[in-house]
Amino acid sequence: MGLFGFGKKSQPVDRYAGKPFLKLVDSFVLKAIGELDPSQESLLVQMTPKFQETFACSGSWEEIVISQLQFPPNIRESIQAMWSKNQGIAKQNGATLAPMQFVEMFVANNVTDS
């Protein structure tokens, strides 16, 4: 390692380190905007019984996220509207808003302890 960290290879930051529920939240937002990979969704559906056990509640994995975060019932529609609005803003500014960029912004602004 170089002096003061210069020359040190930077390691990618693991967004989910120590925050296992965050992966579920990110998947929920991706699903709401139509960007969740079908294989990932299939895995989440398979894991739903474990989520139900972990969080001591019933329902789909999506309902568990909504319940745990105390989101309103129309949160999916709200997320979709925010996604559309922010895509429009990005386009007006000659930029592209990637799905994961939106997810990270949404979670940072709407989920505590993220």
All heavy atoms as an XYZ file, in Angstrom:
889
protein
N       0.844     -1.176      0.000
C       0.000      0.000      0.000
C       0.883      1.231      0.000
O       1.885      1.312      0.680
C      -0.908     -0.023      1.226
C      -1.765      1.220      1.346
S      -3.115      0.991      2.508
C      -2.460      1.765      3.953
N       0.492      2.227     -0.787
C       1.272      3.453     -0.876
C       1.011      4.378      0.291
O       0.146      4.160      1.137
N       1.791      5.427      0.342
C       1.659      6.441      1.373
C       0.261      7.043      1.358
O      -0.255      7.423      0.315
C       2.721      7.523      1.129
C       2.876      8.593      2.177
C       3.294      7.979      3.511
C       3.916      9.597      1.731
N      -0.381      7.136      2.501
C      -1.729      7.686      2.653
C      -2.767      6.950      1.808
O      -3.788      7.510      1.455
C      -1.768      9.177      2.320
C      -0.847     10.004      3.151
C       0.260     10.609      2.599
C      -1.077     10.153      4.510
C       1.114     11.360      3.377
C      -0.224     10.907      5.291
C       0.880     11.514      4.732
N      -2.483      5.725      1.436
C      -3.455      4.948      0.688
C      -3.356      5.139     -0.814
O      -4.068      4.498     -1.568
N      -2.482      6.029     -1.285
C      -2.341      6.206     -2.725
C      -1.728      4.955     -3.313
O      -0.842      4.351     -2.748
C      -1.455      7.419     -3.054
C      -2.023      8.716     -2.562
C      -1.351      9.482     -1.637
C      -3.253      9.159     -3.020
C      -1.879     10.663     -1.175
C      -3.786     10.339     -2.564
C      -3.101     11.101     -1.634
N      -2.191      4.570     -4.460
C      -1.697      3.360     -5.094
C      -2.383      2.104     -4.585
O      -2.151      1.022     -5.080
N      -3.237      2.262     -3.610
C      -3.969      1.126     -3.064
C      -5.112      0.794     -4.004
O      -5.833      1.666     -4.464
C      -4.511      1.522     -1.685
C      -5.372      0.501     -1.018
C      -5.745      1.014      0.368
C      -7.173      0.675      0.698
N      -7.575      1.193      1.989
N      -5.253     -0.465     -4.303
C      -6.366     -0.886     -5.145
C      -7.650     -0.765     -4.341
O      -7.737     -1.257     -3.229
C      -6.181     -2.328     -5.616
C      -5.082     -2.498     -6.615
C      -5.054     -3.910     -7.130
C      -3.966     -4.064     -8.165
N      -3.941     -5.407     -8.710
N      -8.617     -0.089     -4.926
C      -9.878      0.058     -4.208
C     -10.724     -1.188     -4.416
O     -10.783     -1.752     -5.495
C     -10.637      1.299     -4.684
O     -10.997      1.165     -6.040
N     -11.349     -1.599     -3.338
C     -12.240     -2.749     -3.379
C     -13.661     -2.241     -3.601
O     -14.045     -1.229     -3.031
C     -12.177     -3.517     -2.053
C     -10.808     -4.099     -1.756
C     -10.435     -5.194     -2.733
O     -11.265     -5.969     -3.154
N      -9.176     -5.240     -3.106
N     -14.433     -2.934     -4.422
C     -15.817     -2.492     -4.583
C     -16.550     -2.605     -3.250
O     -16.331     -3.531     -2.486
C     -16.397     -3.460     -5.615
C     -15.444     -4.596     -5.689
C     -14.121     -4.119     -5.173
N     -17.387     -1.630     -2.996
C     -18.158     -1.625     -1.760
C     -19.337     -2.580     -1.919
O     -20.063     -2.517     -2.905
C     -18.666     -0.193     -1.452
C     -19.554     -0.191     -0.220
C     -17.512      0.759     -1.283
N     -19.500     -3.464     -0.963
C     -20.632     -4.380     -0.996
C     -21.820     -3.688     -0.344
O     -21.860     -3.517      0.874
C     -20.291     -5.681     -0.262
C     -21.428     -6.695     -0.309
O     -22.509     -6.395     -0.869
O     -21.233     -7.803      0.218
N     -22.766     -3.289     -1.154
C     -23.951     -2.567     -0.691
C     -24.708     -3.343      0.383
O     -25.364     -2.756      1.238
C     -24.844     -2.302     -1.906
C     -26.167     -1.647     -1.622
C     -26.842     -1.261     -2.927
N     -28.219     -0.871     -2.749
C     -28.621      0.290     -2.251
N     -27.735      1.188     -1.883
N     -29.906      0.574     -2.130
N     -24.609     -4.655      0.356
C     -25.400     -5.497      1.237
C     -24.645     -6.017      2.463
O     -25.227     -6.743      3.257
C     -25.993     -6.656      0.445
C     -26.736     -6.172     -0.775
C     -26.265     -6.428     -2.060
C     -27.897     -5.419     -0.656
C     -26.940     -5.955     -3.180
C     -28.569     -4.930     -1.764
C     -28.086     -5.206     -3.017
O     -28.751     -4.723     -4.121
N     -23.387     -5.642      2.615
C     -22.597     -6.117      3.750
C     -23.267     -5.701      5.062
O     -23.476     -4.514      5.313
C     -21.175     -5.574      3.679
N     -23.638     -6.672      5.857
C     -24.273     -6.407      7.141
C     -25.716     -5.930      7.042
O     -26.318     -5.547      8.034
N     -26.283     -5.951      5.832
C     -27.654     -5.483      5.615
C     -28.412     -6.464      4.717
O     -28.770     -6.141      3.599
C     -27.639     -4.101      4.961
C     -26.946     -3.030      5.768
C     -26.927     -1.721      5.015
C     -26.198     -0.662      5.802
N     -26.192      0.621      5.117
N     -28.674     -7.663      5.201
C     -29.315     -8.662      4.340
C     -30.708     -8.258      3.858
O     -31.097     -8.621      2.749
C     -29.366     -9.920      5.208
C     -29.235     -9.420      6.612
C     -28.405     -8.170      6.537
N     -31.453     -7.511      4.668
C     -32.804     -7.109      4.261
C     -32.766     -6.129      3.095
O     -33.708     -6.060      2.299
C     -33.550     -6.497      5.457
C     -34.993     -6.198      5.188
C     -35.905     -7.220      4.935
C     -35.456     -4.897      5.190
C     -37.246     -6.951      4.699
C     -36.797     -4.613      4.953
C     -37.689     -5.641      4.706
N     -31.666     -5.397      2.957
C     -31.538     -4.409      1.878
C     -31.658     -5.060      0.504
O     -32.246     -4.477     -0.414
C     -30.220     -3.648      2.005
C     -29.963     -2.557      0.981
C     -31.077     -1.510      0.984
C     -28.616     -1.899      1.255
N     -31.137     -6.250      0.345
C     -31.251     -6.968     -0.930
C     -32.722     -7.204     -1.270
O     -33.140     -7.057     -2.424
C     -30.492     -8.300     -0.862
C     -30.572     -9.139     -2.105
C     -29.728     -8.592     -3.209
C     -29.706     -9.541     -4.390
N     -29.124     -8.965     -5.567
N     -33.506     -7.528     -0.273
C     -34.934     -7.743     -0.466
C     -35.634     -6.435     -0.842
O     -36.472     -6.404     -1.741
C     -35.525     -8.326      0.821
C     -36.810     -9.118      0.748
C     -36.725    -10.266     -0.235
C     -37.178     -9.629      2.126
N     -35.254     -5.362     -0.177
C     -35.843     -4.048     -0.480
C     -35.485     -3.622     -1.904
O     -36.349     -3.178     -2.667
C     -35.372     -2.984      0.534
C     -35.884     -1.599      0.152
C     -35.816     -3.345      1.948
N     -34.226     -3.770     -2.270
C     -33.803     -3.412     -3.630
C     -34.577     -4.227     -4.668
O     -35.023     -3.695     -5.691
C     -32.307     -3.631     -3.816
C     -31.442     -2.549     -3.168
O     -31.996     -1.611     -2.559
O     -30.206     -2.661     -3.278
N     -34.755     -5.502     -4.398
C     -35.509     -6.363     -5.315
C     -36.954     -5.900     -5.426
O     -37.539     -5.908     -6.522
C     -35.454     -7.815     -4.837
O     -34.133     -8.303     -4.876
N     -37.525     -5.474     -4.319
C     -38.899     -4.972     -4.318
C     -39.023     -3.748     -5.226
O     -39.952     -3.649     -6.031
C     -39.321     -4.613     -2.884
C     -40.687     -4.012     -2.798
C     -41.810     -4.822     -2.789
C     -40.860     -2.639     -2.739
C     -43.088     -4.269     -2.718
C     -42.124     -2.075     -2.670
C     -43.242     -2.893     -2.662
N     -38.080     -2.826     -5.105
C     -38.120     -1.608     -5.931
C     -37.910     -1.967     -7.399
O     -38.618     -1.461     -8.281
C     -37.096     -0.561     -5.445
C     -37.112      0.675     -6.345
C     -37.380     -0.159     -3.992
N     -36.965     -2.853     -7.673
C     -36.746     -3.294     -9.059
C     -38.014     -3.929     -9.629
O     -38.379     -3.685    -10.783
C     -35.582     -4.281     -9.135
C     -34.183     -3.668     -8.998
C     -33.142     -4.768     -8.813
C     -33.848     -2.802    -10.209
N     -38.705     -4.730     -8.835
C     -39.950     -5.353     -9.284
C     -41.000     -4.285     -9.577
O     -41.711     -4.351    -10.584
C     -40.457     -6.338     -8.220
C     -41.848     -6.884     -8.475
C     -41.838     -8.099     -9.361
C     -43.213     -8.571     -9.762
N     -43.848     -9.495     -8.887
N     -41.085     -3.281     -8.724
C     -42.076     -2.216     -8.896
C     -41.867     -1.439    -10.195
O     -42.831     -0.954    -10.790
C     -42.046     -1.269     -7.703
N     -40.627     -1.344    -10.654
C     -40.355     -0.600    -11.895
C     -40.190     -1.536    -13.096
O     -39.792     -1.111    -14.182
C     -39.131      0.337    -11.759
C     -37.834     -0.438    -11.514
C     -39.382      1.378    -10.674
C     -36.573      0.425    -11.553
N     -40.490     -2.813    -12.890
C     -40.434     -3.766    -13.991
C     -39.038     -4.177    -14.409
O     -38.824     -4.588    -15.545
N     -38.091     -4.085    -13.476
C     -36.697     -4.381    -13.814
C     -36.085     -5.529    -13.018
O     -34.879     -5.727    -13.062
C     -35.840     -3.114    -13.609
C     -36.184     -1.969    -14.542
C     -35.779     -2.223    -15.992
O     -34.870     -3.044    -16.237
O     -36.380     -1.586    -16.871
N     -36.911     -6.279    -12.290
C     -36.379     -7.407    -11.534
C     -36.213     -8.605    -12.455
O     -37.143     -8.992    -13.158
C     -37.309     -7.765    -10.369
C     -36.836     -8.901     -9.458
C     -35.508     -8.550     -8.788
C     -37.895     -9.221     -8.413
N     -35.027     -9.159    -12.463
C     -34.731    -10.334    -13.276
C     -35.667    -11.482    -12.878
O     -35.826    -11.758    -11.684
C     -33.270    -10.731    -13.051
C     -32.864    -11.904    -13.890
O     -32.461    -11.696    -15.047
O     -32.957    -13.052    -13.390
N     -36.293    -12.139    -13.854
C     -37.231    -13.234    -13.538
C     -36.607    -14.347    -12.697
O     -37.281    -14.917    -11.835
C     -37.659    -13.750    -14.910
C     -37.444    -12.601    -15.841
C     -36.254    -11.862    -15.292
N     -35.339    -14.652    -12.922
C     -34.713    -15.708    -12.123
C     -34.543    -15.269    -10.671
O     -34.677    -16.072     -9.745
C     -33.367    -16.125    -12.715
O     -32.446    -15.057    -12.685
N     -34.275    -13.985    -10.463
C     -34.169    -13.450     -9.110
C     -35.536    -13.499     -8.420
O     -35.646    -13.874     -7.261
C     -33.635    -12.011     -9.140
C     -33.511    -11.360     -7.774
C     -32.443    -11.987     -6.898
O     -31.468    -12.570     -7.377
N     -32.618    -11.877     -5.599
N     -36.575    -13.130     -9.164
C     -37.919    -13.173     -8.588
C     -38.306    -14.606     -8.233
O     -38.890    -14.858     -7.171
C     -38.948    -12.576     -9.527
C     -40.328    -12.562     -8.905
C     -41.363    -11.807     -9.688
O     -41.100    -11.391    -10.831
O     -42.453    -11.629     -9.139
N     -37.974    -15.552     -9.088
C     -38.264    -16.954     -8.820
C     -37.584    -17.410     -7.529
O     -38.191    -18.106     -6.704
C     -37.808    -17.812     -9.997
O     -38.025    -19.167     -9.736
N     -36.352    -16.995     -7.340
C     -35.610    -17.337     -6.128
C     -36.289    -16.725     -4.896
O     -36.434    -17.387     -3.862
C     -34.166    -16.850     -6.235
C     -33.254    -17.133     -5.055
C     -33.138    -18.636     -4.807
C     -31.882    -16.531     -5.301
N     -36.739    -15.480     -5.017
C     -37.413    -14.820     -3.897
C     -38.725    -15.523     -3.544
O     -39.057    -15.675     -2.374
C     -37.658    -13.349     -4.215
C     -36.391    -12.490     -4.274
C     -36.693    -11.145     -4.909
C     -35.781    -12.323     -2.899
N     -39.445    -15.959     -4.563
C     -40.694    -16.699     -4.323
C     -40.377    -18.008     -3.584
O     -41.064    -18.366     -2.621
C     -41.447    -16.961     -5.649
C     -42.590    -17.940     -5.442
C     -41.959    -15.644     -6.228
N     -39.327    -18.701     -4.004
C     -38.929    -19.948     -3.354
C     -38.519    -19.709     -1.897
O     -38.724    -20.567     -1.038
C     -37.764    -20.602     -4.094
C     -38.122    -21.168     -5.439
C     -36.891    -21.663     -6.196
O     -35.851    -21.916     -5.610
N     -37.022    -21.784     -7.504
N     -37.928    -18.542     -1.633
C     -37.441    -18.221     -0.290
C     -38.522    -17.636      0.620
O     -38.290    -17.435      1.815
C     -36.262    -17.252     -0.392
C     -35.038    -17.860     -1.039
S     -33.704    -16.667     -1.243
C     -33.320    -16.280      0.444
N     -39.701    -17.388      0.075
C     -40.764    -16.746      0.847
C     -41.071    -17.458      2.169
O     -41.208    -16.782      3.200
C     -42.025    -16.555     -0.007
O     -41.710    -15.657     -1.083
C     -43.174    -15.978      0.799
N     -41.154    -18.788      2.217
C     -41.402    -19.428      3.520
C     -40.335    -19.070      4.567
O     -40.659    -18.885      5.740
C     -41.388    -20.926      3.200
C     -41.795    -20.991      1.758
C     -41.167    -19.768      1.121
N     -39.097    -18.960      4.141
C     -38.026    -18.578      5.071
C     -38.220    -17.136      5.536
O     -38.024    -16.814      6.710
C     -36.658    -18.762      4.403
C     -35.498    -18.438      5.296
C     -35.407    -19.391      6.472
C     -34.159    -19.117      7.284
N     -34.166    -19.820      8.564
N     -38.622    -16.252      4.617
C     -38.888    -14.861      4.996
C     -40.048    -14.799      5.982
O     -40.014    -14.039      6.952
C     -39.210    -13.996      3.768
C     -38.119    -13.903      2.743
C     -38.423    -13.866      1.389
C     -36.783    -13.849      3.105
C     -37.437    -13.766      0.435
C     -35.775    -13.764      2.153
C     -36.101    -13.722      0.811
N     -41.070    -15.603      5.733
C     -42.235    -15.633      6.626
C     -41.816    -16.062      8.032
O     -42.266    -15.493      9.024
C     -43.309    -16.571      6.071
C     -43.944    -16.064      4.803
C     -44.820    -17.102      4.124
O     -44.684    -18.303      4.338
N     -45.717    -16.632      3.260
N     -40.942    -17.048      8.083
C     -40.444    -17.535      9.372
C     -39.581    -16.471     10.049
O     -39.746    -16.178     11.236
C     -39.629    -18.810      9.148
C     -39.059    -19.410     10.398
C     -38.187    -20.624     10.094
O     -38.521    -21.393      9.172
O     -37.166    -20.787     10.784
N     -38.675    -15.883      9.294
C     -37.754    -14.885      9.836
C     -38.490    -13.669     10.393
O     -38.155    -13.164     11.463
C     -36.754    -14.436      8.754
O     -36.013    -15.577      8.318
C     -35.806    -13.373      9.270
N     -39.493    -13.200      9.657
C     -40.197    -11.982     10.048
C     -41.519    -12.257     10.769
O     -42.263    -11.331     11.075
C     -40.419    -11.097      8.818
C     -39.132    -10.632      8.205
C     -38.671    -11.193      7.022
C     -38.356     -9.670      8.828
C     -37.470    -10.785      6.454
C     -37.148     -9.256      8.276
C     -36.706     -9.818      7.092
N     -41.786    -13.536     11.044
C     -42.984    -13.952     11.777
C     -44.253    -13.320     11.199
O     -45.038    -12.687     11.908
C     -42.840    -13.610     13.265
N     -44.394    -13.474      9.891
C     -45.599    -12.958      9.246
C     -45.908    -13.799      8.017
O     -45.105    -14.613      7.583
C     -45.434    -11.487      8.870
S     -44.111    -11.148      7.728
N     -47.091    -13.589      7.480
C     -47.494    -14.331      6.297
C     -47.472    -13.402      5.096
O     -47.209    -12.212      5.227
C     -48.891    -14.916      6.500
O     -49.810    -13.871      6.720
N     -47.746    -13.963      3.933
C     -47.810    -13.166      2.719
C     -46.641    -13.436      1.791
O     -45.726    -14.201      2.107
N     -46.691    -12.797      0.640
C     -45.630    -12.930     -0.355
C     -44.385    -12.171      0.116
O     -44.450    -11.377      1.066
C     -46.106    -12.350     -1.692
O     -46.225    -10.929     -1.583
N     -43.285    -12.391     -0.562
C     -42.066    -11.667     -0.198
C     -42.276    -10.168     -0.328
O     -41.778     -9.388      0.480
C     -40.863    -12.162     -1.012
C     -40.881    -11.829     -2.478
C     -41.414    -12.582     -3.489
C     -40.358    -10.649     -3.091
N     -41.251    -11.938     -4.682
C     -40.601    -10.758     -4.484
C     -39.699     -9.521     -2.621
C     -40.208     -9.778     -5.394
C     -39.303     -8.539     -3.524
C     -39.567     -8.678     -4.892
N     -43.074     -9.758     -1.329
C     -43.349     -8.329     -1.512
C     -44.182     -7.780     -0.355
O     -43.922     -6.675      0.140
C     -44.083     -8.095     -2.826
C     -43.240     -8.380     -4.048
C     -44.049     -8.215     -5.305
O     -44.151     -7.068     -5.777
O     -44.594     -9.225     -5.810
N     -45.177     -8.543      0.060
C     -46.017     -8.109      1.185
C     -45.208     -8.018      2.472
O     -45.457     -7.143      3.312
C     -47.202     -9.062      1.350
C     -48.189     -8.966      0.207
C     -49.197    -10.114      0.170
O     -48.908    -11.210      0.695
O     -50.271     -9.890     -0.402
N     -44.229     -8.893      2.612
C     -43.359     -8.848      3.789
C     -42.549     -7.558      3.784
O     -42.418     -6.891      4.815
C     -42.457    -10.097      3.849
C     -43.320    -11.334      4.144
C     -41.351     -9.939      4.893
C     -42.615    -12.659      3.977
N     -42.010     -7.174      2.638
C     -41.250     -5.919      2.544
C     -42.155     -4.742      2.903
O     -41.777     -3.873      3.710
C     -40.628     -5.724      1.140
C     -40.026     -4.332      0.993
C     -39.573     -6.787      0.865
N     -43.335     -4.711      2.314
C     -44.278     -3.621      2.582
C     -44.590     -3.551      4.081
O     -44.574     -2.470      4.680
C     -45.571     -3.799      1.756
C     -45.282     -3.558      0.276
C     -46.672     -2.857      2.250
C     -46.416     -3.952     -0.657
N     -44.836     -4.692      4.680
C     -45.153     -4.749      6.105
C     -43.988     -4.287      6.969
O     -44.159     -3.475      7.881
C     -45.545     -6.175      6.473
O     -45.678     -6.320      7.864
N     -42.809     -4.797      6.683
C     -41.632     -4.467      7.498
C     -41.275     -2.987      7.411
O     -40.804     -2.399      8.382
C     -40.428     -5.323      7.083
C     -40.572     -6.788      7.413
C     -40.746     -7.030      8.895
O     -39.929     -6.623      9.709
N     -41.835     -7.698      9.265
N     -41.481     -2.390      6.256
C     -41.129     -0.977      6.072
C     -42.316     -0.050      6.327
O     -42.182      1.168      6.225
C     -40.569     -0.757      4.670
C     -39.250     -1.484      4.401
C     -38.801     -1.258      2.968
C     -38.165     -1.042      5.378
N     -43.453     -0.643      6.624
C     -44.682      0.112      6.885
C     -45.006      1.058      5.724
O     -45.389      2.210      5.917
C     -44.573      0.868      8.214
C     -44.390     -0.074      9.383
C     -44.227      0.635     10.710
O     -44.119      1.845     10.793
N     -44.216     -0.145     11.776
N     -44.843      0.538      4.517
C     -45.187      1.284      3.313
C     -46.707      1.272      3.143
O     -47.373      0.315      3.557
C     -44.554      0.645      2.075
C     -43.107      0.981      1.838
C     -42.315      0.115      1.101
C     -42.533      2.147      2.308
C     -40.986      0.410      0.837
C     -41.194      2.450      2.054
C     -40.426      1.580      1.325
N     -47.250      2.280      2.490
C     -48.684      2.272      2.205
C     -49.013      1.223      1.137
O     -48.136      0.823      0.364
C     -48.955      3.693      1.692
C     -47.643      4.160      1.161
C     -46.592      3.500      2.017
N     -50.264      0.793      1.066
C     -50.648     -0.248      0.106
C     -50.361      0.123     -1.353
O     -50.112     -0.759     -2.175
C     -52.155     -0.420      0.323
C     -52.413      0.130      1.678
C     -51.380      1.188      1.918
N     -50.368      1.401     -1.686
C     -50.149      1.835     -3.071
C     -48.684      2.145     -3.370
O     -48.386      2.824     -4.362
C     -51.010      3.065     -3.375
C     -50.551      4.291     -2.594
O     -49.894      4.174     -1.550
N     -50.904      5.462     -3.082
N     -47.770      1.626     -2.585
C     -46.355      1.974     -2.758
C     -45.819      1.580     -4.134
O     -45.011      2.291     -4.717
C     -45.474      1.370     -1.629
C     -44.040      1.920     -1.700
C     -45.488     -0.145     -1.681
C     -43.909      3.401     -1.528
N     -46.279      0.466     -4.679
C     -45.782      0.040     -5.996
C     -46.087      1.103     -7.053
O     -45.230      1.431     -7.875
C     -46.393     -1.294     -6.393
C     -45.944     -2.469     -5.544
C     -46.673     -3.744     -6.006
N     -46.473     -4.857     -5.134
C     -47.244     -5.157     -4.093
N     -48.282     -4.420     -3.778
N     -46.991     -6.218     -3.354
N     -47.307      1.625     -7.026
C     -47.705      2.655     -7.991
C     -46.899      3.930     -7.772
O     -46.504      4.598     -8.730
C     -49.207      2.949     -7.879
C     -50.095      1.783     -8.281
C     -50.305      0.746     -7.168
O     -49.864      0.943     -6.008
O     -50.919     -0.299     -7.474
N     -46.653      4.270     -6.519
C     -45.856      5.466     -6.211
C     -44.429      5.323     -6.721
O     -43.858      6.261     -7.286
C     -45.843      5.723     -4.700
O     -47.137      5.980     -4.224
N     -43.854      4.144     -6.527
C     -42.485      3.897     -7.007
C     -42.452      3.986     -8.534
O     -41.551      4.615     -9.102
C     -41.959      2.530     -6.513
C     -41.770      2.553     -4.998
C     -40.655      2.165     -7.223
C     -41.482      1.187     -4.378
N     -43.430      3.378     -9.194
C     -43.493      3.416    -10.659
C     -43.600      4.859    -11.151
O     -42.936      5.248    -12.117
C     -44.672      2.588    -11.162
C     -44.817      2.564    -12.674
C     -43.627      1.982    -13.404
O     -43.100      0.946    -13.026
N     -43.177      2.633    -14.451
N     -44.422      5.668    -10.492
C     -44.577      7.076    -10.886
C     -43.267      7.838    -10.695
O     -42.881      8.644    -11.552
C     -45.705      7.726    -10.081
N     -42.565      7.585     -9.584
C     -41.274      8.240     -9.346
C     -40.250      7.833    -10.403
O     -39.470      8.652    -10.880
C     -40.736      7.882     -7.960
C     -41.398      8.609     -6.831
S     -40.579      8.204     -5.270
C     -41.842      7.221     -4.496
N     -40.247      6.558    -10.766
C     -39.339      6.032    -11.787
C     -39.581      6.755    -13.106
O     -38.643      7.254    -13.735
C     -39.549      4.532    -11.909
C     -38.924      3.828    -13.081
C     -39.593      3.150    -14.041
C     -37.535      3.684    -13.395
N     -38.709      2.606    -14.942
C     -37.440      2.911    -14.570
C     -36.365      4.144    -12.807
C     -36.218      2.584    -15.171
C     -35.146      3.814    -13.400
C     -35.082      3.052    -14.556
N     -40.841      6.841    -13.521
C     -41.179      7.518    -14.782
C     -40.774      8.980    -14.744
O     -40.175      9.502    -15.698
C     -42.677      7.399    -15.067
O     -43.028      6.056    -15.267
N     -41.089      9.644    -13.646
C     -40.757     11.063    -13.507
C     -39.238     11.278    -13.570
O     -38.758     12.165    -14.277
C     -41.299     11.604    -12.185
C     -40.972     13.057    -11.937
C     -41.505     13.534    -10.600
C     -41.090     14.974    -10.360
N     -41.531     15.448     -9.037
N     -38.489     10.458    -12.849
C     -37.032     10.620    -12.821
C     -36.374     10.240    -14.139
O     -35.360     10.822    -14.512
C     -36.435      9.841    -11.654
C     -36.615     10.574    -10.347
O     -35.926     11.540    -10.066
N     -37.575     10.138     -9.555
N     -36.975      9.290    -14.868
C     -36.455      8.977    -16.199
C     -36.643     10.185    -17.116
O     -35.763     10.500    -17.916
C     -37.166      7.761    -16.787
C     -36.635      6.456    -16.285
C     -37.241      5.304    -17.049
O     -38.459      5.175    -17.147
N     -36.381      4.466    -17.588
N     -37.779     10.842    -17.003
C     -38.033     12.039    -17.803
C     -37.062     13.152    -17.490
O     -36.544     13.813    -18.398
N     -36.786     13.359    -16.216
C     -35.821     14.388    -15.803
C     -34.439     14.063    -16.362
O     -33.744     14.942    -16.887
C     -35.787     14.510    -14.266
C     -37.105     15.079    -13.756
C     -34.611     15.377    -13.818
C     -37.289     14.985    -12.236
N     -34.042     12.810    -16.250
C     -32.732     12.407    -16.769
C     -32.661     12.648    -18.268
O     -31.670     13.195    -18.773
C     -32.471     10.934    -16.455
N     -33.705     12.276    -18.983
C     -33.732     12.449    -20.437
C     -33.633     13.925    -20.808
O     -32.908     14.291    -21.739
C     -35.013     11.837    -21.010
C     -35.047     11.792    -22.516
C     -36.272     11.049    -23.009
C     -36.267     11.002    -24.530
N     -37.415     10.255    -25.049
N     -34.350     14.792    -20.080
C     -34.280     16.238    -20.338
C     -32.872     16.774    -20.164
O     -32.487     17.745    -20.804
C     -35.216     17.000    -19.397
C     -36.669     16.867    -19.735
C     -37.555     17.561    -18.702
O     -37.146     17.822    -17.579
N     -38.790     17.835    -19.105
N     -32.118     16.134    -19.299
C     -30.748     16.558    -19.035
C     -29.719     15.779    -19.847
O     -28.521     15.849    -19.566
C     -30.452     16.438    -17.538
C     -31.218     17.457    -16.734
O     -31.065     18.655    -16.935
N     -32.069     16.993    -15.840
N     -30.195     15.030    -20.817
C     -29.288     14.279    -21.685
C     -28.601     13.125    -20.983
O     -27.509     12.709    -21.372
N     -29.223     12.596    -19.947
C     -28.623     11.501    -19.184
C     -29.543     10.282    -19.234
O     -30.681     10.364    -19.671
C     -28.402     11.928    -17.738
N     -29.009      9.183    -18.779
C     -29.783      7.956    -18.665
C     -29.789      7.557    -17.200
O     -28.753      7.580    -16.541
C     -29.142      6.829    -19.496
O     -29.074      7.252    -20.853
C     -29.948      5.556    -19.409
N     -30.954      7.217    -16.706
C     -31.079      6.760    -15.326
C     -31.171      5.243    -15.335
O     -32.154      4.672    -15.816
C     -32.325      7.369    -14.677
C     -32.613      6.975    -13.225
C     -31.466      7.399    -12.300
C     -33.928      7.584    -12.758
N     -30.136      4.603    -14.848
C     -30.119      3.139    -14.779
C     -31.029      2.681    -13.646
O     -31.173      3.371    -12.628
C     -28.695      2.640    -14.539
N     -31.654      1.527    -13.807
C     -32.549      1.031    -12.761
C     -31.910      0.989    -11.373
O     -32.514      1.417    -10.395
C     -32.924     -0.367    -13.242
C     -32.825     -0.276    -14.730
C     -31.650      0.636    -14.985
N     -30.683      0.505    -11.282
C     -30.058      0.395     -9.962
C     -29.735      1.767     -9.377
O     -29.760      1.931     -8.156
C     -28.811     -0.493    -10.043
C     -28.413     -1.097     -8.730
S     -29.743     -2.084     -7.994
C     -29.278     -1.973     -6.281
N     -29.453      2.747    -10.222
C     -29.252      4.115     -9.720
C     -30.535      4.604     -9.054
O     -30.498      5.203     -7.984
C     -28.890      5.075    -10.857
C     -27.500      4.923    -11.400
C     -27.304      5.861    -12.590
O     -28.020      5.776    -13.581
N     -26.344      6.749    -12.470
N     -31.658      4.378     -9.721
C     -32.945      4.778     -9.162
C     -33.208      4.050     -7.847
O     -33.632      4.659     -6.862
C     -34.079      4.510    -10.154
C     -35.436      4.759     -9.554
C     -35.919      6.045     -9.409
C     -36.210      3.699     -9.108
C     -37.164      6.278     -8.821
C     -37.457      3.920     -8.531
C     -37.931      5.214     -8.386
N     -32.959      2.743     -7.822
C     -33.182      1.945     -6.613
C     -32.391      2.538     -5.449
O     -32.924      2.743     -4.359
C     -32.796      0.469     -6.838
C     -32.736     -0.300     -5.525
C     -33.760     -0.199     -7.806
N     -31.122      2.813     -5.686
C     -30.280      3.348     -4.620
C     -30.787      4.710     -4.141
O     -30.795      4.978     -2.936
C     -28.826      3.426     -5.084
C     -28.208      2.046     -5.229
C     -26.798      2.062     -5.793
O     -26.202      3.155     -5.940
O     -26.289      0.966     -6.093
N     -31.223      5.569     -5.062
C     -31.770      6.871     -4.681
C     -33.064      6.698     -3.893
O     -33.268      7.346     -2.873
C     -32.024      7.744     -5.910
C     -30.770      8.252     -6.572
S     -31.052      9.474     -7.887
C     -32.357      8.762     -8.851
N     -33.946      5.831     -4.372
C     -35.214      5.609     -3.692
C     -34.978      5.114     -2.274
O     -35.561      5.634     -1.312
C     -36.093      4.611     -4.457
C     -37.372      4.316     -3.727
C     -38.479      5.140     -3.885
C     -37.456      3.239     -2.845
C     -39.652      4.889     -3.174
C     -38.622      2.986     -2.135
C     -39.725      3.822     -2.303
N     -34.137      4.115     -2.128
C     -33.885      3.527     -0.805
C     -33.236      4.562      0.110
O     -33.638      4.707      1.271
C     -33.036      2.254     -0.928
C     -32.564      1.768      0.437
C     -33.833      1.160     -1.631
N     -32.276      5.314     -0.404
C     -31.608      6.332      0.429
C     -32.596      7.373      0.940
O     -32.459      7.867      2.060
C     -30.493      7.001     -0.364
N     -33.594      7.690      0.144
C     -34.556      8.739      0.507
C     -35.802      8.240      1.232
O     -36.542      9.038      1.799
C     -34.973      9.522     -0.738
C     -33.841     10.369     -1.269
O     -33.151     11.028     -0.523
N     -33.651     10.322     -2.570
N     -36.068      6.934      1.180
C     -37.338      6.437      1.706
C     -37.251      5.291      2.690
O     -38.279      4.854      3.214
C     -38.232      5.998      0.524
C     -38.580      7.166     -0.358
O     -39.407      7.988     -0.018
N     -37.904      7.259     -1.499
N     -36.061      4.796      2.948
C     -35.901      3.679      3.871
C     -34.856      4.073      4.915
O     -33.729      4.400      4.555
C     -35.452      2.396      3.139
C     -35.278      1.249      4.114
C     -36.463      2.025      2.045
N     -35.248      4.071      6.171
C     -34.299      4.406      7.216
C     -33.335      3.256      7.454
O     -33.664      2.098      7.204
C     -35.019      4.752      8.545
O     -35.834      3.655      8.915
C     -35.866      5.992      8.393
N     -32.152      3.596      7.898
C     -31.105      2.603      8.189
C     -30.737      1.788      6.959
O     -30.579      0.582      7.014
C     -31.514      1.665      9.321
C     -30.313      0.935      9.909
O     -29.189      1.443      9.788
O     -30.506     -0.154     10.477
N     -30.647      2.485      5.816
C     -30.256      1.790      4.592
C     -28.816      2.067      4.369
O     -28.122      1.845      3.547
C     -31.117      2.248      3.415
O     -31.005      3.641      3.239
